Each structure stands twice: as C-alpha cells, then as structure tokens.
Amino acid sequence: MRVRDLGSAFNVNVSRDEVGDFRQSWPCSNLPDKSICFQFSKTGDLIDMWPSNIDGSDVLALSQDAYAYGAKKLKLT
C-alpha cells in the first residue's frame, strides 16, 4: 500500500497484487482484479474511492485495512 498525504485528507492506494492477496482471504469476494484507491479525511471518514462502482462487505473491510495502514504511516493514531 502507498499513502499520499493531502493535508486534511490522504489517499491509500492498494496495489493489484495486494487486492489479489486480500481476495484470496475473503470468501466469495467481488473485488476487481486491479488496484483500488481510497481517500480518507484525517478524522477517519471515507471521502471517495476509485473505482467507484464497487461495494460490499469485502470492499468495506479492505477500506478499513487501508485506513488503518494510512493512519499508522501518518502517525494519526
């Protein structure tokens, strides 16, 4: 995962390989076979994600992992 600090927000890019690893650990995952980028406020709110046409409990769990990773890297927690 890569983190980009945007000031009051930050992006976490989950690579295609990392999405693939996550899909293998999540039964019946519908995540795409490509990278996913999440944008969060520094207070923890999900602002946006790319691609934006995916949803479900698997993408929610991945976004929570991405937020935790980004918050740790940026020393928010």
WOTAJO-V253703 format. One record per residue. N is the residue number from 1. RES is the residue in three letters. SS is DSSP state (@ for helix, = for strand, . for the rest). OMEGA is omega in whole degrees, -180 to 180 (999 if undefined). NEAR is the number of other C-alpha atoms within 10 Angstrom. Layout:
n=(N:N)
res=(RES:RES)
ss=(SS:SS)
omega=(OMEGA:OMEGA)
near=(NEAR:NEAR)
This chain:
n=(1:2:3:4:5:6:7:8:9:10:11:12:13:14:15:16:17:18:19:20:21:22:23:24:25:26:27:28:29:30:31:32:33:34:35:36:37:38:39:40:41:42:43:44:45:46:47:48:49:50:51:52:53:54:55:56:57:58:59:60:61:62:63:64:65:66:67:68:69:70:71:72:73:74:75:76:77)
res=(MET:ARG:VAL:ARG:ASP:LEU:GLY:SER:ALA:PHE:ASN:VAL:ASN:VAL:SER:ARG:ASP:GLU:VAL:GLY:ASP:PHE:ARG:GLN:SER:TRP:PRO:CYS:SER:ASN:LEU:PRO:ASP:LYS:SER:ILE:CYS:PHE:GLN:PHE:SER:LYS:THR:GLY:ASP:LEU:ILE:ASP:MET:TRP:PRO:SER:ASN:ILE:ASP:GLY:SER:ASP:VAL:LEU:ALA:LEU:SER:GLN:ASP:ALA:TYR:ALA:TYR:GLY:ALA:LYS:LYS:LEU:LYS:LEU:THR)
ss=(.:=:=:=:=:.:.:.:=:=:=:=:=:=:.:@:@:@:@:@:@:@:@:@:@:.:.:.:.:.:.:.:.:.:.:=:=:=:=:=:=:.:.:.:.:=:=:=:=:=:.:.:.:.:.:.:@:@:@:@:@:@:@:@:@:@:@:@:@:@:@:@:@:.:.:.:.)
omega=(176:-178:176:-180:-179:-177:-180:179:175:177:171:178:178:-175:178:179:180:175:178:177:179:180:-180:-179:-177:-179:177:180:176:-180:-179:178:178:-180:178:178:178:174:-178:167:-180:174:173:180:174:-178:-175:173:179:-1:-175:-175:178:176:180:-177:179:179:175:180:178:179:178:175:-180:178:-179:179:-179:180:178:180:-178:178:178:-178:999)
near=(16:13:20:14:15:12:8:9:16:22:22:24:20:22:16:15:13:17:19:18:11:18:19:11:9:15:9:9:15:14:19:14:13:13:17:24:19:22:25:23:16:18:10:15:11:18:12:13:17:12:13:10:6:14:11:10:11:18:19:13:13:20:21:15:14:24:24:16:16:25:19:11:14:14:8:11:8)
